[in-house]
Amino acid sequence: GVGMGMTAPVSITAFPAEDGSFQQKVKVSLRIPSQFQANPPCPTDESIKIEERQEMTIYSTQFGGYAKEADYVSHAAKLKAALGSEAAYRTDFYLCNGYDPPMKPYGRRNEVWFVKE
């Protein structure tokens, strides 16, 4: 019952399949605005959970446009190639982040994050 407005980033946890595409399982995360973080409102929908994201170090790449699954998969593959075999990061998931409201047509920001092990 509390309006919190648009938060950024909207973060999708992708669990890649063997071919790099998303498995059917994804998790969408929204940042709780600062003024609500100490005491967030309780969700009334059982499918919504409040989680605290632990501090992490990431490898990241940024790109523009209206991002689709194929864009995130493509940029994840490019990030993987750029990192080579020297970087240690989680391979069971990665994070796809969008920073802009749907109606923003230009200057959009999207990122792919690999979490460092």
C-alpha positions as a LaTeX table, in Angstrom:
\begin{tabular}{lrrr}
\hline
Residue & $x$ (\AA) & $y$ (\AA) & $z$ (\AA) \\
\hline
Gly1 & 0.00 & 0.00 & 0.00 \\
Val2 & 3.01 & 2.33 & $-0.12$ \\
Gly3 & 4.03 & 3.97 & $-3.39$ \\
Met4 & 7.80 & 3.98 & $-3.82$ \\
Gly5 & 8.17 & 5.07 & $-7.46$ \\
Met6 & 10.72 & 3.82 & $-9.97$ \\
Thr7 & 13.90 & 2.38 & $-8.51$ \\
Ala8 & 17.16 & 1.70 & $-10.29$ \\
Pro9 & 18.60 & $-0.57$ & $-11.20$ \\
Val10 & 16.01 & $-3.19$ & $-11.96$ \\
Ser11 & 18.14 & $-6.29$ & $-11.64$ \\
Ile12 & 17.40 & $-9.66$ & $-13.23$ \\
Thr13 & 19.37 & $-12.67$ & $-12.02$ \\
Ala14 & 19.91 & $-14.87$ & $-15.06$ \\
Phe15 & 20.77 & $-18.53$ & $-14.74$ \\
Pro16 & 22.42 & $-19.39$ & $-18.07$ \\
Ala17 & 21.74 & $-22.65$ & $-19.91$ \\
Glu18 & 24.50 & $-24.58$ & $-21.70$ \\
Asp19 & 24.01 & $-22.50$ & $-24.87$ \\
Gly20 & 24.17 & $-19.21$ & $-22.92$ \\
Ser21 & 20.43 & $-18.47$ & $-23.13$ \\
Phe22 & 18.40 & $-17.84$ & $-19.99$ \\
Gln23 & 16.90 & $-20.84$ & $-18.25$ \\
Gln24 & 13.21 & $-20.50$ & $-17.49$ \\
Lys25 & 14.16 & $-19.52$ & $-13.94$ \\
Val26 & 14.96 & $-15.82$ & $-13.44$ \\
Lys27 & 14.70 & $-13.56$ & $-10.40$ \\
Val28 & 13.76 & $-9.89$ & $-10.70$ \\
Ser29 & 15.03 & $-7.57$ & $-7.95$ \\
Leu30 & 14.06 & $-3.98$ & $-7.26$ \\
Arg31 & 16.03 & $-1.67$ & $-5.00$ \\
Ile32 & 14.11 & $-0.39$ & $-2.00$ \\
Pro33 & 14.50 & 3.41 & $-1.84$ \\
Ser34 & 16.78 & 4.75 & 0.90 \\
Gln35 & 13.98 & 6.19 & 3.05 \\
Phe36 & 12.40 & 2.70 & 3.36 \\
Gln37 & 15.54 & 0.58 & 3.85 \\
Ala38 & 15.63 & 0.68 & 7.66 \\
Asn39 & 12.00 & $-0.45$ & 7.87 \\
Pro40 & 10.68 & $-1.70$ & 4.50 \\
Pro41 & 6.92 & $-2.19$ & 4.09 \\
Cys42 & 5.84 & $-5.83$ & 4.34 \\
Pro43 & 4.76 & $-7.33$ & 1.01 \\
Thr44 & 1.16 & $-8.54$ & 0.86 \\
Asp45 & 1.94 & $-10.93$ & $-2.02$ \\
Glu46 & 3.61 & $-14.17$ & $-0.85$ \\
Ser47 & 5.70 & $-14.39$ & $-4.03$ \\
Ile48 & 7.50 & $-11.14$ & $-3.10$ \\
Lys49 & 10.42 & $-11.49$ & $-0.71$ \\
Ile50 & 12.66 & $-8.87$ & 0.86 \\
Glu51 & 16.32 & $-9.83$ & 0.62 \\
Glu52 & 19.44 & $-8.01$ & 1.64 \\
Arg53 & 22.03 & $-8.15$ & $-1.13$ \\
Gln54 & 25.46 & $-8.70$ & 0.32 \\
Glu55 & 28.43 & $-6.58$ & $-0.69$ \\
Met56 & 30.02 & $-7.87$ & $-3.87$ \\
Thr57 & 32.79 & $-7.11$ & $-6.32$ \\
Ile58 & 31.73 & $-7.32$ & $-9.94$ \\
Tyr59 & 33.05 & $-7.38$ & $-13.48$ \\
Ser60 & 30.74 & $-5.22$ & $-15.57$ \\
Thr61 & 29.98 & $-4.13$ & $-19.12$ \\
Gln62 & 27.59 & $-1.37$ & $-20.15$ \\
Phe63 & 25.47 & $-0.93$ & $-23.28$ \\
Gly64 & 22.56 & 1.21 & $-24.46$ \\
Gly65 & 19.17 & 0.75 & $-26.07$ \\
Tyr66 & 16.06 & $-1.17$ & $-25.09$ \\
Ala67 & 17.64 & $-4.39$ & $-23.79$ \\
Lys68 & 16.11 & $-7.76$ & $-24.58$ \\
Glu69 & 17.23 & $-11.20$ & $-23.42$ \\
Ala70 & 19.35 & $-11.62$ & $-26.56$ \\
Asp71 & 21.19 & $-8.35$ & $-25.81$ \\
Tyr72 & 22.05 & $-9.46$ & $-22.28$ \\
Val73 & 23.17 & $-12.89$ & $-23.52$ \\
Ser74 & 25.33 & $-11.28$ & $-26.22$ \\
His75 & 26.96 & $-8.79$ & $-23.84$ \\
Ala76 & 27.53 & $-11.52$ & $-21.23$ \\
Ala77 & 29.37 & $-13.54$ & $-23.91$ \\
Lys78 & 31.47 & $-10.48$ & $-24.81$ \\
Leu79 & 32.30 & $-9.87$ & $-21.15$ \\
Lys80 & 33.27 & $-13.51$ & $-20.71$ \\
Ala81 & 35.57 & $-13.30$ & $-23.76$ \\
Ala82 & 37.13 & $-10.04$ & $-22.53$ \\
Leu83 & 37.86 & $-11.54$ & $-19.09$ \\
Gly84 & 39.41 & $-14.69$ & $-20.53$ \\
Ser85 & 40.40 & $-17.51$ & $-18.23$ \\
Glu86 & 42.31 & $-15.38$ & $-15.71$ \\
Ala87 & 39.30 & $-13.88$ & $-13.90$ \\
Ala88 & 37.46 & $-15.91$ & $-11.25$ \\
Tyr89 & 33.73 & $-15.22$ & $-11.17$ \\
Arg90 & 30.46 & $-17.06$ & $-10.54$ \\
Thr91 & 29.31 & $-18.97$ & $-13.62$ \\
Asp92 & 26.01 & $-20.30$ & $-12.27$ \\
Phe93 & 24.34 & $-16.88$ & $-12.61$ \\
Tyr94 & 24.91 & $-13.30$ & $-13.68$ \\
Leu95 & 23.01 & $-10.06$ & $-13.19$ \\
Cys96 & 21.28 & $-8.04$ & $-15.94$ \\
Asn97 & 20.59 & $-4.47$ & $-14.89$ \\
Gly98 & 18.45 & $-1.73$ & $-16.42$ \\
Tyr99 & 18.53 & 1.83 & $-15.12$ \\
Asp100 & 15.86 & 3.65 & $-17.10$ \\
Pro101 & 12.05 & 3.89 & $-17.10$ \\
Pro102 & 10.32 & 2.29 & $-20.09$ \\
Met103 & 9.35 & 5.61 & $-21.66$ \\
Lys104 & 12.93 & 6.96 & $-21.90$ \\
Pro105 & 13.75 & 6.62 & $-25.61$ \\
Tyr106 & 17.40 & 7.81 & $-25.70$ \\
Gly107 & 20.52 & 7.49 & $-23.57$ \\
Arg108 & 19.44 & 4.23 & $-21.98$ \\
Arg109 & 21.87 & 2.38 & $-19.69$ \\
Asn110 & 22.04 & $-1.39$ & $-19.23$ \\
Glu111 & 24.74 & $-3.48$ & $-17.61$ \\
Val112 & 25.77 & $-7.12$ & $-17.25$ \\
Trp113 & 27.48 & $-8.02$ & $-13.98$ \\
Phe114 & 29.58 & $-11.10$ & $-13.23$ \\
Val115 & 30.13 & $-11.54$ & $-9.48$ \\
Lys116 & 33.77 & $-12.04$ & $-8.55$ \\
Glu117 & 34.49 & $-15.17$ & $-6.50$ \\
\hline
\end{tabular}
